Amino acid sequence: MAIIVLDRDGVINYDSDAHIKSADEWTPLPGSIEAMAELSRAGHQLVIATNQSGLALGLFDLDDLEAMHAKMRALVEDAGGEIAAIFYCPHSPEDNCRCRKPEPGLLDAIEAEFDTSLHGCYLVGDQLKDLHTALTKGCRPVLVRTGAGEGTLRQLLQQPDERLADTAVFDNLAQFAQFLLGTSPSGAQ
């Protein structure tokens, strides 16, 4: 069973410069929940790896974060899928921790939890830090255009990074799932 690592904000749900601070503010992007359920039903283990500096900044607490994740899990389960695990970094950028992407700590924790290597697994994100995190473990970086993805793509085109030359780019998580599962779009967007 292959693990697929997903960033959260901007990939699964709408992102905000002011941070997503509650389950009420946590709103899935169109097609993302269904895509996750399809990937899960096809036998992939979905693991979320997300920076959540809003905790360190005091913008929300652990109960708020757990409520957001419970909402996400419930929506995926209602669609017939499952999220295998959620890993998050609670630190601010100033903390210089090993778990804040682009550092590899979250991926280290995933490998330890699942007793496996993530080498060759897909890591889907919308920011350069996600793509750089993928490179630390030999994951296959995937960029979605949702969230900060369009800006990230422009940045890559303006300042090419040879290490990311093979990064696959998709409009959204649903398009990535269609590619991976070899299915055609199930409806017009």
Secondary structure, 3 states (H helix, E strand, C coil): CCEEEECCECCCECCCCCCCCCCCCCCECCCHHHHHHHHHHCCCEEEEEEECCCCCCCCCCHHHHHHHHHHHHHHHHHCCCCEEEEEEECCCHHHCCCCCCCCCHHHHHHHHHHCCCCCCCEEEECCHHHHHHHHHCCCEEEEECCCCHHHHHHHHHHCCCHHHCCCEEECCHHHHHHHHHCCCCCCCC
